């Protein structure tokens, strides 16, 4: 579910920095880095590379759905009843259960076509709303996943493992909520960007801390971000039961933000589709532009590929570590601001359903590419939005969605399994971000 870009990546390399050229020509360290660590793809057509890039994630999703179907069958009493009649009856029932479940899931995510047919027959707009509502809910659900996935992917590209997206989402929500309700009397054209940027600032500060500690002290970002997650959760609880608690309320909830701070919605209730989706797509484009069209983006990818070679080339590795985590935090903070300004219109305890943790899977599924992240986030969003309809219609536990997501992540994280199952050849030029520097020490 990722997309290959035209600019070649710098693959990981181990060992000492590249030697100086022996042909007598003068080259600076940056040129040496590019020549030594840029793969030659002339022998492999671009179309074939793109196909190889998306093949494994696609097969991972397909395999996850197949194995998920087995779990669905095993949780159905109807299957065991049919199995008592005959083996063949059990097999037919199993296929029927899976088809019905995935059909209900699809209708819950993309809309029931019967409602669209009813609209054309009767002209009643209520049927049209019923048809489009599930699809728009999938888009709305995917918004925090896009921001969170971009956050994790950006850090991955710089060789940093951002486990703290969940805490950064909380900090972004806290900052955005406070600016949203505390500032009054300003127009929406000022209030919306002010609150949204405040959310980005909250995440930026929360991401800066582990990045700075990694760069200056060597403290592992996995440990520090996990600890900061817990601090963010407890900080949110304290604020919502104290300074930010809604006056006269016994519940841990903040005052509602001003109407001028709410992200605009494009349709009337009950459709909740809002401007946050446009902002998420804009953020994805900006991340792509930053990583592949700017010098700083090149430095990020070079450090993520091989920090030793990047340092030899004169790149500021410590600055990249710090800035990558801070920018990753800002993206996650935007996801928190989106939930406050676009959906809830206040800050409540445990408002996030694990968006930051799911974002790790989304970044991996999207191969740490912004477009891949958007597609993976849409997949997760529609999976989540369709799960309720699936449960109501078929009685299958909603937890099956979490099982499917875990299966897909497992297959994406271990592509060798997929290649072994489907007898795929290893690609000639494998590209991807390496986390070896982060796990093994820089």
Buried (B, 14 or more C-beta within 10 A) or exposed (E): BBBBBEEBBBBBBEEEBBEEEEEEEEBEBBEBBBEBBBBEBEEBEEEEBBEBBBBBBEBBBBBBBEBBBEBBBEBBEBBEEBBEEEEEBBBEBBEBBBEBBBBBBBBBBBBBEEBBEBBEEEEEEEBBBBBBBBBBBBBBBBBBBBBBBBBBBBBBBBBBBBBBBBBBBBBBBBBBBBBBBBBEEEEBEEBBEBBBBBBBBBBBBBBBBBBBBBBEEEBBBBEBBBBBBEBBBEBBEEBBBEEBBBEEEEEBBBBBBBEBBBBEBEEEEEBBBBBBBEBBBEBBEEBBEBBBEEEBBBBBBBBBBBBBBBBBBEBBBBBBBBBBBBBBBBBBBBBBBBBBBBBBBBBBBEBBEEBBBBBBBBBBBBBBBBBBBBBBBBBBBBBBBBBBBBBEBBEBBEEBBBBBBEBBBBBBEEBEBBBEEEEBEEBEBEBBBBBBBBEEEB
